[in-house]
Every structure is written in structure tokens, then in C-alpha cells.
Amino acid sequence: MNTLPSNAPVQWAGNSRLLMATKRGADIAMASCFFLFMGWAYALVWIGVLLTSGGPAIYKQPRYGRDGRVFSFYKFRSMVADSDAVLARHLRENEEARRQWDMYQKLEHDPRITPFGAFLRKYSLDELPQFWNVLKGDMSMVGPRPCMFSQKDLYGPYWGHYCSVRPGITGLWQVSGRSEVSYRRRAAMDADYVATLSLRQDLAILLKTFLVVAGAKGSG
């Protein structure tokens, strides 16, 4: 890793304003193309979630975005309606699950996930509503994964890096091991991505993301 820890916003060499404007333009173009050509698939998933989740099709959760601003993060619901209570009970009763959650913020066998939700996660279809987040300007196609309130402290000295860009639908972590990577390592990856920000790097991550999703390695 070549990133120096810092809680201050990152400054890039060269014309960062042009870089960020170009990145934003590419985000809008790609998200618009998704809804233009794949809106039918979005509608089918929406109907499937409504019929199987026991709750609203879209799950909304507050997350930290650029500059630490809070926004509503969208996903297709892949869990039961009372997922928070189910998780708390499971972690109380299962020490190994608690250890796994503390390290990765994920569970290998998550009791909250519905059968249809497992299918959505396997092919990352639960992430599709985040294209709305991209169009709204909350997110980018590529960037750090949107941070939950409970995860902020896990970024430690890298929090300034996280806040310097819009969070992404995909990112360096998603193409580098995903749930096999500890959250501490994930934060360092996000910081390294931000410190070396470039359109070429974004394109490489997008291409690798297609390969990861095609291999059905699960949702990020």
C-alpha cells in the first residue's frame, strides 16, 4: 500500500476539478443507459421482491457520502422485514457469527436473507436501485462502498479519504476478495483508490466487476 493515513480531505495532483467533472459525466451516462436498456429487468426484480420479501421492494438506509453528508442508500430488499432483530438475536446466540461480523461486517450464513434475496445477492441484482443514487448525485459508479453509521470508526485514519469522493456501486474492494477481506483491509483499499484516483483505474475496476459478477461471487 502507498497511501498515507489522513483524516483530512485528499488533494490530487493535476486538474482534479476536470477529473471529477468527467467522472460525474460518465456516471450519469452509464446510469441513464442502464435504465434505458435494462429497465425491464429492474421491473421484474421489483415484482419478485414484492412477492417474496414480506416488506417494501426497496430498502432504504442512511449512509455517509461525500464530505460526510448523509444520504438515503437504496437496495432491493433481500432480507426479512425484521432483519435488525433477527441479526441481533443471531449474534447473541452464536459466538462464531459474532466474531465473523466484527471482522468482516458480513456473515457467511446470514439468517436474515430470503431465498430470493440470496439469488439477488449472488448476481448482485440487489444493487440495481443504486443507479438511482448515481443519477441523484449521491453515488458514483466506482468508489468506496457506502459506509453505514456503525462502520465510520472502522475507517480510522482513512476517514478523510472516504469523504473525498462519492461512494460507489463497485470499487477496489469488490474486485479484490469482497467478503473474504477484513473491514480494516477494505478501508485501506478505499484509501489507496482515492489517493490514486484516475479514470483509467475506474475503467479497470468496472471491467473486473463484470467478471466478478459473471462468476457469481455475491453482493458487496
C-alpha positions as CSV (number, residue, x, y, z in Angstrom):
1,M,0.0,0.0,0.0
2,N,1.3,3.5,-0.8
3,T,-1.4,5.5,1.0
4,L,-0.6,7.7,4.0
5,P,-3.2,7.7,6.7
6,S,-5.0,11.0,7.0
7,N,-8.3,12.4,8.3
8,A,-8.0,15.4,6.0
9,P,-9.6,15.5,2.6
10,V,-7.3,14.3,-0.2
11,Q,-5.8,16.6,-2.7
12,W,-4.9,15.2,-6.1
13,A,-2.2,16.3,-8.5
14,G,-3.3,17.9,-11.7
15,N,-6.7,19.2,-12.6
16,S,-8.9,17.5,-10.1
17,R,-11.9,19.6,-11.0
18,L,-11.8,18.3,-14.6
19,L,-11.3,14.8,-13.3
20,M,-14.3,14.9,-11.0
21,A,-16.5,16.6,-13.7
22,T,-15.5,13.9,-16.2
23,K,-16.2,11.1,-13.7
24,R,-19.6,12.6,-12.9
25,G,-20.5,12.9,-16.6
26,A,-19.6,9.2,-17.1
27,D,-21.7,8.2,-14.1
28,I,-24.8,10.0,-15.5
29,A,-24.3,8.4,-18.9
30,M,-23.9,4.9,-17.6
31,A,-26.8,5.1,-15.1
32,S,-29.1,6.5,-17.8
33,C,-28.1,3.8,-20.3
34,F,-28.9,1.2,-17.6
35,F,-32.5,2.4,-17.2
36,L,-32.9,2.9,-20.9
37,F,-31.9,-0.6,-21.9
38,M,-32.4,-2.6,-18.7
39,G,-35.5,-1.0,-17.2
40,W,-37.5,-4.2,-17.9
41,A,-35.1,-6.3,-15.8
42,Y,-35.4,-3.7,-12.9
43,A,-39.2,-4.0,-13.1
44,L,-39.0,-7.8,-13.0
45,V,-36.8,-7.8,-9.9
46,W,-39.0,-5.3,-8.2
47,I,-42.0,-7.6,-8.7
48,G,-40.1,-10.6,-7.4
49,V,-39.0,-8.8,-4.3
50,L,-42.6,-7.6,-3.5
51,L,-43.8,-11.2,-3.8
52,T,-41.1,-12.8,-1.6
53,S,-39.7,-10.3,1.0
54,G,-42.7,-9.6,3.3
55,G,-41.9,-5.9,3.0
56,P,-41.3,-3.0,0.6
57,A,-39.3,-3.8,-2.5
58,I,-36.8,-1.0,-1.9
59,Y,-34.7,-1.0,1.2
60,K,-33.5,2.5,2.3
61,Q,-30.8,3.1,4.8
62,P,-28.9,6.3,5.8
63,R,-25.3,6.2,4.8
64,Y,-22.3,8.6,4.7
65,G,-21.5,10.1,1.4
66,R,-19.0,12.7,0.0
67,D,-17.9,15.2,2.6
68,G,-19.6,13.1,5.3
69,R,-23.0,14.1,4.1
70,V,-25.8,11.6,4.9
71,F,-28.0,10.2,2.1
72,S,-30.6,7.5,1.6
73,F,-28.9,4.4,0.2
74,Y,-31.2,2.2,-2.0
75,K,-31.1,-1.6,-2.4
76,F,-33.7,-4.2,-3.4
77,R,-34.8,-5.9,-0.2
78,S,-33.0,-9.2,0.2
79,M,-33.8,-9.7,3.8
80,V,-36.8,-10.4,6.0
81,A,-38.7,-7.3,7.2
82,D,-37.5,-7.6,10.8
83,S,-33.8,-8.1,9.8
84,D,-32.3,-6.0,12.6
85,A,-34.0,-8.0,15.3
86,V,-33.0,-11.3,13.6
87,L,-29.4,-10.2,13.4
88,A,-29.2,-9.1,17.0
89,R,-30.6,-12.4,18.2
90,H,-28.4,-14.5,16.0
91,L,-25.2,-12.6,17.2
92,R,-26.2,-13.1,20.8
93,E,-26.7,-16.8,20.4
94,N,-23.7,-17.6,18.1
95,E,-20.2,-16.6,19.1
96,E,-18.6,-17.6,15.8
97,A,-21.1,-15.4,13.9
98,R,-20.3,-12.5,16.3
99,R,-16.5,-12.9,15.6
100,Q,-17.2,-13.1,11.8
101,W,-19.4,-10.0,12.0
102,D,-16.9,-8.0,14.0
103,M,-14.1,-8.8,11.5
104,Y,-15.9,-8.6,8.1
105,Q,-19.3,-6.9,8.9
106,K,-20.8,-9.8,7.0
107,L,-21.9,-13.3,7.7
108,E,-21.2,-16.5,5.7
109,H,-24.7,-17.9,6.7
110,D,-26.9,-14.9,7.2
111,P,-30.3,-15.8,8.7
112,R,-31.9,-12.5,7.6
113,I,-31.6,-13.3,3.8
114,T,-34.6,-14.7,2.0
115,P,-34.2,-17.4,-0.7
116,F,-35.0,-14.9,-3.4
117,G,-32.7,-12.4,-1.7
118,A,-29.9,-15.0,-1.8
119,F,-30.4,-15.2,-5.6
120,L,-30.3,-11.4,-5.9
121,R,-27.1,-11.2,-3.9
122,K,-25.4,-14.0,-5.8
123,Y,-25.7,-12.0,-9.0
124,S,-25.5,-8.5,-7.4
125,L,-29.1,-7.7,-8.6
126,D,-29.9,-6.3,-5.2
127,E,-27.6,-3.4,-6.0
128,L,-29.6,-2.2,-9.1
129,P,-31.5,0.6,-7.2
130,Q,-28.2,2.3,-6.6
131,F,-28.3,3.5,-10.2
132,W,-30.9,6.0,-8.9
133,N,-28.4,7.0,-6.3
134,V,-25.9,7.7,-9.1
135,L,-28.4,9.8,-11.1
136,K,-29.2,11.8,-7.9
137,G,-25.5,12.5,-7.3
138,D,-25.3,10.6,-4.0
139,M,-23.0,7.9,-5.5
140,S,-20.7,7.2,-8.4
141,M,-20.3,4.0,-10.5
142,V,-16.9,3.4,-8.8
143,G,-15.8,4.5,-5.3
144,P,-15.6,3.3,-1.7
145,R,-18.6,1.3,-0.6
146,P,-21.2,3.5,1.1
147,C,-20.4,3.5,4.8
148,M,-23.1,2.7,7.5
149,F,-23.1,4.8,10.7
150,S,-21.8,1.9,12.7
151,Q,-18.8,1.5,10.4
152,K,-17.5,5.0,10.5
153,D,-15.0,4.3,13.3
154,L,-13.6,1.3,11.5
155,Y,-12.2,3.6,8.8
156,G,-9.9,5.1,11.5
157,P,-7.2,7.4,9.9
158,Y,-8.6,6.8,6.4
159,W,-11.9,8.6,7.0
160,G,-10.7,11.7,5.2
161,H,-10.0,9.6,2.1
162,Y,-13.5,8.1,2.2
163,C,-15.2,11.6,2.4
164,S,-13.2,13.0,-0.5
165,V,-15.2,11.2,-3.2
166,R,-18.7,9.9,-3.8
167,P,-19.1,6.3,-2.7
168,G,-19.5,3.7,-5.5
169,I,-21.7,0.9,-6.7
170,T,-18.5,-1.0,-7.1
171,G,-14.9,-0.4,-6.1
172,L,-11.5,-1.8,-5.4
173,W,-12.7,-3.9,-2.5
174,Q,-15.4,-5.6,-4.6
175,V,-12.8,-6.9,-7.2
176,S,-10.2,-7.8,-4.6
177,G,-11.9,-10.5,-2.5
178,R,-15.1,-8.9,-1.2
179,S,-16.3,-10.7,1.9
180,E,-13.0,-12.5,2.3
181,V,-11.3,-9.2,3.0
182,S,-11.4,-7.8,6.6
183,Y,-13.0,-4.4,7.1
184,R,-9.7,-2.9,8.2
185,R,-8.1,-4.0,4.9
186,R,-11.2,-2.8,3.0
187,A,-10.7,0.7,4.5
188,A,-7.1,0.7,3.4
189,M,-8.1,-0.3,-0.1
190,D,-10.6,2.5,-0.3
191,A,-7.9,5.0,0.8
192,D,-5.5,3.6,-1.8
193,Y,-8.2,4.0,-4.5
194,V,-8.8,7.6,-3.5
195,A,-5.1,8.5,-3.3
196,T,-4.5,7.2,-6.9
197,L,-7.9,8.3,-8.4
198,S,-8.0,8.2,-12.2
199,L,-10.5,7.4,-15.0
200,R,-8.2,4.6,-16.1
201,Q,-8.4,3.0,-12.7
202,D,-12.2,3.3,-12.7
203,L,-12.5,1.6,-16.1
204,A,-10.3,-1.3,-14.9
205,I,-12.4,-1.7,-11.8
206,L,-15.6,-1.7,-13.9
207,L,-14.3,-4.3,-16.2
208,K,-13.2,-6.5,-13.3
209,T,-16.6,-6.1,-11.7
210,F,-18.3,-7.6,-14.7
211,L,-16.0,-10.6,-14.4
212,V,-16.7,-10.9,-10.6
213,V,-20.5,-10.7,-11.2
214,A,-20.3,-13.2,-14.0
215,G,-18.6,-15.6,-11.6
216,A,-21.5,-15.1,-9.2
217,K,-19.3,-14.2,-6.2
218,G,-22.0,-12.4,-4.4
219,S,-23.1,-8.9,-3.5
220,G,-20.9,-6.3,-2.0
